[in-house]
């Protein structure tokens, strides 16, 4: 009788552990299926909708000074007064000249937004000149190609310089930044850098794609 009881108890233990293992397998299978469904659902969301869902709030909602009334066309820009400024203005105007002078007015503003967004971010330096020249002088480390391409920064197109100078002035003075969804990166359509595969794309304007660097948290 004692042997029979021992055998029954052993069988019960096997059944209990076997049931637990089966339950774990079922749970893992269901979780995997749910994650797969989630990935499929995210994949069919249009880029524009995804950008809207993941973009930073407008600048004014984040406590940043803004100036309304900007019209993104050449006529509006031509009507603005001649722009001047100090070293920070000159750094931004120079970056816009070499990075975006061939773009539309909207495209120039968009590139400028990225630079200002970097200044506001804790992930980058806190001045325009420091952001623009970050990494300059170190191989493959410059953030803006023109700062380390070995060519002299010669302003050969006065009218283009006048345009980008006005854009730089308006951005520094608080022009609203609502074109790129808080983008901190961009690249031309002609290239495909590795980071573009993992950074959320927030906008496509002119010859550039715009992205926001993901913010890491303690849980990811």
N, C-alpha and C positions, 0 to 999 in steps of 0.2 A: 504493500500500500504506500509506503514512504517513497519508494522509487517512482510510483505512478504520479504522486503529487509533485515530486521534483521535475518529472518530465513535463507535466502540465504547466508548471510555473515557467520552465524554460521556453516552452512553446508560446506562452503568453508574452514573454519578453521579446521574442523574435517578431511576433505579430505587431506589438506596439512600436518597436523600432522600425520595422518594415513599413508600417503605416506612416510614421513620421517622415521617413525618407521619401515615400511616395508623395506625401503632401508637399514636401519641399520641392520636389520635381514639378509638380503641378503648378505651384505658385511661381516658380522660376519661368515655366513655360508661358503662363498667363502674363507675367510682367514683360517678358520678351515680346509677346504679341502686341501688348499695349504700346510699348516703346516703338515698335515697328510701325504701328498705326499713326503714332504721333509724328514720326519722321516723315511718313508719306503725306500727312496733312500739312506739315510745314512746307514740304517741297512744292506743293501746288499753290501756295500763297504768292501772289505777284510780288516782284521786287519792290514796287512802289508801296504796296500795302505793308510789307514787312518793314520797310524803312520808316513808315509812319508809326508802326507799333513800337519800334525800337529806338526811335530818335529821341534826342534830348528835348526837353520843353523849350519853347521860344526863349530868346535871351532875356526878355523883360521878366519872364516868370522865374528866371534864375538870378534876379537881382542885378542884371547888367544894364547899364545905360544904353538906350537906343534912340535913334532919330528916324522918324517916319518920313514918308513922302518921297522916297527914292524911286525913280523910274529908270528901269534898266535899258536905256537906249542912248544912242549917240547924241541925239538932239538935247536930251536932258543934261547929259554930261557936258556938252558944249556950252550950255547956259550957265554952268557953275563958274564961280570966280577962280582965277589962277590960284593954284595951291602952292603953299610953301610950308616949311616946317623944319624941325631940328633933325638930329641924327636918327631917331627912331622912325620918323616919317620918311627920311631918305632911304633907310634900309628897306622899309616896306615897299616904297615906290620902285626901288631897284629890283626887288624880288618879283614884283608884278610885271615889270618891263621885260625881264629875261624869262620869266615862266609863263606869261599869259598875254603879252601885248598883241598877239594875233587873234585872241579870242574876242567874242562879243563882249559888250559891257557886262552882261550877266556873268559870262565866264570869268572876266577879270575880278568881279566882286566875289565870285565863288572861291577862287584861289586865295584871295585876300582873307576870306572867312576862315579858311583852314589855318592860316598863319595866326590870326587872332584867337582862334579856338585853342591852338597850342599854347599861346601865352596864358590863357585862362586855366589850362589844365595843369595839375600837379605833376604830370608825367613829363613835362617839358620845361625848359627855362622860362623865366618870367618877364622877359623883355623881347621886343620885336627883333632887335639885332641879334640877341643871343639865340633865339629860336631859328632865325634864318641862317646863322653861321654855325649852328651846332654840328660838330663833327668835322668841320672844314679843316683840311690839313692832314687828316688821317685817311688812309686808303680805304675806299668803299664805305666810309663812315659819314660822309656829308649828307645832309637831309634834302638839300636842293642842289640839283646837278650843276647849275651854272657857277656855284661857289667853288667847285673843285674840278672844272673841266680843263683847266690850264689856259683858258682864254681870258684876255683882258675884258673887264666890264666896261665896254665903250658904248655910250649912248649915241647911236647913229641916227635915230628917228625922233626928232624933236616933238612932232605932233603926238606920237605914241607916248612919249615921256610925259607930255602934258596931260594926256588922258589918264594914265596910271597914277600920276601924282594926285589928280582930283579924287580918284577912287580911294587911294591911300588916306587922303585927308578925311574923307567922309567916314571911312571905317574907323579911323582913330578917334574921330569926334563922336562916335556912337551910332553909326548907321546900323539899322536892324540887320541881324545875321540870320536869315531864315531860308537861305537857298540850299544849303547842303546838309541839313539835319544834324548839325553838330560835328561835321566831319573833321578829322585830324590828319587825314592822309588823302592823297590823290595820285593818279598816274595817268598818262596818256593812253588812248585806246590802242596805241601801237605796241605796248609792252604788257607783260603779265607777271608782275612780281609775286613771289611766293606768299607774302603776307596777304595778298588780295584774295587768296582762297579761304581764309579764315576770318577776315575782318568783315563785318556787315557793310554792304554797299548802301549808301544813303542817297546818292544822286548821280545822274549822268548829265553833264552840261558841256556843250561844245565838244572839244576833243579830249575831255577828261572824265574819268570815273572818280567818284568821291567815296571815302570810307571812314568809319569811326573805329578807333582802336578799342577793342573790348576791355572793359574794366574788370580786373580779377577781384573776386571776393574771397572770404575765408572758406566758402563752400564749393569753390570751383578751381 
